[in-house]
């Protein structure tokens, strides 16, 4: 069977949530064509869902060796590095993702949260502002900005954020603080 057909079957199983079966077919497709970048990335996503952070990272790195500008793998790599508490590496992955795909919400979100973890609160506040400007419904943007402002004891900014936070709550928009 050609690798394209195997990959398509793996992708269908992946979308159905049949992850073990999808992973096995991605492996078969990669055995036939090791340059199948998307299969490396998708295997990484399956491993990440299973909590196998090192395995996921190896898959993302495999995809990026083949295509260094593959935005999906870069963003996924950043999220995986967060789980491994490798904050500086995660930040570098998000920064590279945003160089290639400005405004990518997942990378903006990951970057802002990572800056908070690094206690770089002024940068985190700016990053959460950029996230909010890009995605007004993002549940982390306002909460993250408020937490960053509080960490800096910037009570003027906290007060400026209050109406937006209250309006979001009144609309039923979730306001979620970042991972700290």
Residue frames as qw, qx, qy, qz and C-alpha x, y, z in Angstrom:
[[0.000, 0.890, 0.456, 0.000, 0.00, 0.00, 0.00],
 [0.392, 0.565, -0.051, 0.724, 1.40, 3.48, -0.84],
 [0.335, -0.178, -0.515, 0.769, 2.47, 5.66, 2.08],
 [0.206, -0.161, -0.086, -0.961, -0.06, 8.37, 1.11],
 [0.643, -0.335, -0.517, -0.455, -2.96, 5.99, 1.64],
 [0.628, -0.274, -0.613, 0.393, -1.55, 4.78, 4.96],
 [0.167, -0.013, -0.267, 0.949, -1.06, 8.38, 6.08],
 [0.400, -0.258, -0.268, -0.838, -4.64, 9.28, 5.09],
 [0.704, -0.360, -0.598, -0.129, -5.95, 6.32, 7.10],
 [0.500, -0.178, -0.509, 0.678, -3.82, 7.36, 10.08],
 [0.046, -0.114, 0.057, -0.991, -5.15, 10.91, 9.86],
 [0.570, -0.345, -0.431, -0.608, -8.76, 9.66, 9.76],
 [0.706, -0.338, -0.593, 0.190, -8.17, 7.48, 12.83],
 [0.331, -0.024, -0.340, 0.880, -6.44, 10.38, 14.57],
 [0.267, -0.231, -0.116, -0.928, -9.48, 12.60, 13.95],
 [0.710, -0.353, -0.491, -0.362, -11.74, 9.87, 15.32],
 [0.464, -0.682, 0.406, -0.394, -9.66, 9.75, 18.49],
 [0.997, -0.052, 0.034, 0.042, -8.33, 6.27, 17.81],
 [0.024, -0.917, 0.397, 0.037, -4.86, 7.37, 18.74],
 [0.602, -0.390, 0.682, 0.141, -3.02, 4.07, 19.20],
 [0.731, 0.404, 0.526, 0.164, -4.19, 2.86, 15.81],
 [0.348, 0.937, -0.003, 0.036, -3.35, 6.19, 14.20],
 [0.288, -0.802, 0.510, 0.119, 0.12, 6.15, 15.74],
 [0.709, -0.101, 0.669, 0.200, 0.80, 2.68, 14.38],
 [0.633, 0.639, 0.392, 0.193, -0.22, 3.76, 10.87],
 [0.088, 0.974, -0.208, -0.035, 1.84, 6.96, 11.08],
 [0.508, -0.557, 0.629, 0.191, 4.81, 4.72, 11.95],
 [0.724, 0.258, 0.600, 0.222, 4.09, 2.54, 8.89],
 [0.430, 0.884, 0.159, 0.094, 3.84, 5.61, 6.66],
 [0.140, -0.908, 0.386, 0.076, 7.13, 6.94, 8.04],
 [0.696, -0.254, 0.630, 0.231, 8.81, 3.58, 7.46],
 [0.646, 0.504, 0.491, 0.295, 7.92, 3.98, 3.78],
 [0.315, 0.722, 0.097, 0.608, 8.64, 7.71, 3.62],
 [0.556, -0.417, -0.400, 0.597, 10.69, 9.11, 6.53],
 [0.185, 0.055, 0.076, 0.978, 10.38, 12.63, 5.07],
 [0.254, -0.624, -0.615, -0.409, 6.64, 12.83, 5.80],
 [0.102, 0.279, -0.370, 0.880, 6.79, 15.93, 8.01],
 [0.568, -0.348, -0.049, -0.745, 3.13, 15.92, 8.99],
 [0.861, -0.193, -0.467, -0.060, 3.34, 12.34, 10.24],
 [0.497, 0.088, -0.523, 0.686, 6.20, 13.26, 12.57],
 [0.174, -0.267, 0.197, -0.927, 4.18, 16.20, 13.89],
 [0.728, -0.279, -0.247, -0.575, 1.01, 14.17, 14.32],
 [0.784, -0.119, -0.566, 0.226, 2.85, 11.43, 16.17],
 [0.249, 0.166, -0.437, 0.849, 4.20, 14.15, 18.44],
 [0.454, -0.304, 0.002, -0.837, 0.67, 15.37, 19.12],
 [0.841, -0.233, -0.433, -0.223, -0.44, 11.84, 20.02],
 [0.651, -0.021, -0.543, 0.530, 2.50, 11.43, 22.40],
 [0.002, -0.261, 0.272, -0.926, 1.83, 14.84, 23.91],
 [0.655, -0.338, -0.188, -0.649, -1.81, 13.89, 24.58],
 [0.876, -0.196, -0.439, 0.048, -0.52, 10.78, 26.34],
 [0.494, -0.854, 0.163, -0.016, 1.85, 12.82, 28.51],
 [0.857, -0.054, 0.204, 0.471, 4.96, 11.45, 26.81],
 [0.055, 0.962, -0.054, -0.262, 6.68, 14.83, 26.61],
 [0.334, -0.558, 0.628, 0.427, 10.12, 13.50, 25.62],
 [0.496, 0.239, 0.783, 0.290, 8.62, 11.31, 22.91],
 [0.305, 0.871, 0.378, -0.067, 6.54, 14.21, 21.62],
 [0.105, -0.881, 0.274, 0.372, 9.57, 16.48, 21.58],
 [0.446, -0.254, 0.742, 0.432, 11.54, 13.91, 19.59],
 [0.452, 0.542, 0.681, 0.194, 8.75, 13.75, 17.01],
 [0.150, 0.964, 0.148, -0.165, 8.50, 17.55, 16.71],
 [0.270, -0.714, 0.489, 0.422, 12.28, 17.77, 16.37],
 [0.526, 0.080, 0.764, 0.365, 12.10, 15.14, 13.63],
 [0.366, 0.794, 0.479, 0.081, 9.57, 17.25, 11.74],
 [0.029, -0.972, 0.080, 0.220, 11.67, 20.39, 12.22],
 [0.491, -0.403, 0.603, 0.482, 14.85, 18.69, 10.98],
 [0.460, 0.364, 0.707, 0.396, 13.00, 18.11, 7.73],
 [0.100, 0.720, 0.360, 0.584, 11.27, 21.49, 7.58],
 [0.377, -0.135, -0.444, 0.802, 12.70, 24.06, 10.02],
 [0.178, -0.045, 0.008, -0.983, 9.93, 26.55, 9.25],
 [0.390, -0.366, -0.792, -0.296, 7.02, 24.16, 9.93],
 [0.240, -0.441, 0.201, -0.841, 4.91, 26.42, 12.11],
 [0.822, -0.351, -0.215, -0.393, 2.62, 23.72, 13.50],
 [0.854, -0.071, -0.399, 0.326, 5.56, 21.68, 14.81],
 [0.282, 0.348, -0.335, 0.829, 7.24, 24.80, 16.23],
 [0.472, -0.454, 0.077, -0.752, 4.11, 25.79, 18.16],
 [0.915, -0.257, -0.265, -0.162, 3.56, 22.22, 19.35],
 [0.695, 0.162, -0.438, 0.547, 7.21, 22.04, 20.39],
 [0.029, -0.444, 0.290, -0.847, 6.78, 25.19, 22.47],
 [0.721, -0.401, -0.019, -0.565, 3.76, 23.75, 24.26],
 [0.926, -0.069, -0.349, 0.126, 5.62, 20.52, 24.90],
 [0.483, 0.310, -0.416, 0.705, 8.62, 22.40, 26.31],
 [0.392, -0.529, 0.161, -0.735, 6.29, 24.16, 28.74],
 [0.912, -0.303, -0.137, -0.240, 5.32, 20.76, 30.12],
 [0.846, 0.070, -0.291, 0.441, 9.01, 19.94, 30.48],
 [0.387, -0.882, -0.099, 0.251, 9.49, 23.27, 32.31],
 [0.600, -0.030, 0.277, 0.750, 12.10, 24.31, 29.77],
 [0.113, 0.853, 0.340, -0.380, 10.92, 27.91, 29.77],
 [0.062, -0.675, 0.368, 0.636, 13.72, 29.52, 27.73],
 [0.185, -0.034, 0.860, 0.474, 13.48, 26.86, 25.02],
 [0.202, 0.636, 0.742, -0.061, 9.69, 27.22, 24.96],
 [0.066, 0.839, 0.095, -0.533, 9.99, 30.98, 24.59],
 [0.114, -0.447, 0.623, 0.631, 12.43, 30.54, 21.70],
 [0.210, 0.264, 0.897, 0.284, 10.00, 28.15, 19.98],
 [0.152, 0.789, 0.552, -0.221, 7.11, 30.60, 20.37],
 [0.030, -0.757, 0.178, 0.628, 9.22, 33.53, 19.19],
 [0.149, -0.203, 0.778, 0.576, 10.25, 31.59, 16.08],
 [0.209, 0.511, 0.830, 0.071, 6.64, 30.57, 15.46],
 [0.097, 0.861, 0.329, -0.375, 5.56, 34.22, 15.64],
 [0.126, -0.540, 0.465, 0.690, 8.36, 35.26, 13.26],
 [0.090, 0.029, 0.868, 0.487, 6.94, 32.85, 10.71],
 [0.201, -0.552, -0.731, -0.347, 3.27, 33.31, 11.54],
 [0.002, 0.110, -0.332, 0.937, 2.60, 36.65, 13.25],
 [0.549, -0.138, 0.043, -0.823, -0.62, 36.67, 15.22],
 [0.615, -0.068, -0.775, -0.125, -0.81, 32.90, 15.70],
 [0.569, -0.626, 0.033, -0.532, -2.96, 32.73, 18.82],
 [0.939, -0.284, -0.170, 0.093, -1.51, 29.53, 20.27],
 [0.673, 0.204, -0.211, 0.679, 2.01, 30.97, 20.08],
 [0.087, -0.616, 0.102, -0.776, 0.94, 34.34, 21.49],
 [0.765, -0.542, -0.069, -0.341, -0.75, 32.53, 24.37],
 [0.924, -0.129, -0.175, 0.315, 2.24, 30.26, 25.01],
 [0.461, 0.424, -0.186, 0.756, 4.67, 33.15, 24.80],
 [0.308, -0.662, 0.077, -0.679, 2.72, 35.28, 27.27],
 [0.870, -0.461, -0.058, -0.163, 2.39, 32.43, 29.77],
 [0.859, 0.069, -0.182, 0.474, 6.05, 31.51, 29.43],
 [0.211, 0.565, -0.191, 0.775, 7.12, 35.10, 30.05],
 [0.595, -0.635, 0.054, -0.489, 5.03, 34.99, 33.23],
 [0.955, -0.239, -0.116, 0.130, 6.76, 31.77, 34.31],
 [0.671, 0.256, -0.159, 0.677, 10.09, 33.49, 33.74],
 [0.321, -0.733, -0.352, 0.487, 8.86, 36.37, 35.94],
 [0.245, 0.006, 0.302, 0.921, 9.35, 38.78, 33.06],
 [0.133, 0.623, 0.692, -0.339, 6.11, 40.51, 33.97],
 [0.180, 0.639, -0.070, -0.745, 6.40, 43.72, 31.91],
 [0.154, 0.256, -0.769, -0.565, 6.96, 41.63, 28.78],
 [0.041, 0.299, 0.952, -0.043, 4.20, 39.24, 29.83],
 [0.201, 0.634, 0.431, -0.610, 1.77, 42.13, 30.26],
 [0.246, 0.541, -0.380, -0.709, 2.61, 43.39, 26.76],
 [0.091, 0.088, -0.936, -0.328, 2.29, 39.86, 25.35],
 [0.128, 0.457, 0.839, -0.264, -1.12, 39.37, 26.97],
 [0.246, 0.647, 0.112, -0.713, -2.15, 42.72, 25.49],
 [0.215, 0.376, -0.673, -0.599, -1.09, 41.52, 22.05],
 [0.006, 0.162, 0.986, 0.043, -2.99, 38.27, 22.61],
 [0.197, 0.582, 0.609, -0.502, -6.12, 40.18, 23.62],
 [0.255, 0.597, -0.197, -0.735, -5.83, 42.49, 20.60],
 [0.183, 0.237, -0.841, -0.450, -5.55, 39.44, 18.33],
 [0.408, -0.292, -0.845, -0.186, -8.24, 37.30, 19.97],
 [0.301, -0.420, 0.178, -0.838, -10.73, 39.30, 22.03],
 [0.848, -0.296, -0.138, -0.418, -12.40, 36.10, 23.28],
 [0.629, 0.247, -0.673, 0.302, -9.24, 34.41, 24.50],
 [0.675, -0.669, -0.281, -0.135, -9.88, 33.37, 28.11],
 [0.766, -0.268, -0.162, 0.561, -6.24, 33.81, 29.16],
 [0.377, 0.537, 0.069, 0.752, -5.58, 37.30, 27.79],
 [0.271, -0.760, 0.004, -0.591, -7.29, 39.48, 30.38],
 [0.841, -0.539, -0.042, -0.011, -6.64, 37.17, 33.32],
 [0.822, 0.040, -0.031, 0.567, -2.99, 36.88, 32.39],
 [0.230, 0.620, -0.014, 0.750, -2.64, 40.62, 31.94],
 [0.510, -0.755, -0.018, -0.412, -4.23, 41.24, 35.34],
 [0.899, -0.381, -0.023, 0.215, -1.96, 38.72, 37.06],
 [0.666, 0.273, -0.026, 0.694, 1.15, 40.19, 35.38],
 [0.034, -0.719, 0.005, -0.694, 0.11, 43.69, 36.45],
 [0.715, -0.668, -0.026, -0.204, -0.51, 42.47, 40.01],
 [0.894, -0.114, -0.068, 0.427, 2.91, 40.80, 40.11],
 [0.445, 0.363, -0.034, 0.818, 4.42, 44.18, 39.28],
 [0.177, -0.581, -0.511, 0.608, 2.15, 45.95, 41.81],
 [0.022, 0.053, 0.358, 0.932, 0.90, 48.02, 38.87],
 [0.157, 0.466, 0.760, -0.426, -2.47, 48.83, 40.39],
 [0.305, 0.516, -0.084, -0.796, -3.29, 51.48, 37.79],
 [0.315, 0.212, -0.779, -0.498, -3.16, 48.84, 35.07],
 [0.026, -0.238, -0.952, 0.190, -5.19, 46.44, 37.22],
 [0.235, 0.538, 0.449, -0.674, -7.85, 49.14, 37.56],
 [0.332, 0.450, -0.397, -0.728, -7.76, 49.83, 33.81],
 [0.231, 0.069, -0.932, -0.272, -8.33, 46.12, 33.15],
 [0.224, 0.191, 0.784, -0.546, -11.20, 45.85, 35.64],
 [0.565, 0.400, 0.117, -0.712, -13.98, 47.09, 33.28],
 [0.537, 0.374, -0.646, -0.393, -12.91, 44.69, 30.52],
 [0.128, 0.076, -0.966, 0.213, -12.69, 41.78, 32.95],
 [0.339, 0.269, 0.621, -0.653, -16.11, 42.62, 34.44],
 [0.589, 0.427, -0.171, -0.665, -17.63, 43.01, 30.96],
 [0.405, 0.288, -0.844, -0.203, -16.19, 39.66, 29.93],
 [0.049, 0.078, 0.914, -0.394, -17.63, 37.97, 33.00],
 [0.456, 0.368, 0.343, -0.734, -21.01, 39.63, 32.37],
 [0.585, 0.422, -0.433, -0.540, -20.95, 38.30, 28.76],
 [0.962, -0.098, 0.209, -0.144, -20.15, 34.84, 30.03],
 [0.630, 0.616, -0.434, 0.187, -16.60, 34.92, 28.67],
 [0.870, -0.378, -0.163, 0.270, -14.31, 32.82, 30.80],
 [0.076, 0.886, -0.371, 0.266, -11.51, 34.78, 32.44],
 [0.961, -0.170, -0.132, 0.171, -8.73, 32.37, 33.25],
 [0.262, -0.866, 0.402, 0.141, -5.49, 33.23, 35.02],
 [0.599, 0.565, -0.566, -0.045, -2.34, 31.93, 33.33],
 [0.917, -0.186, -0.291, 0.202, -0.43, 28.93, 34.56],
 [0.082, -0.881, 0.346, -0.312, 1.87, 30.23, 37.31]]
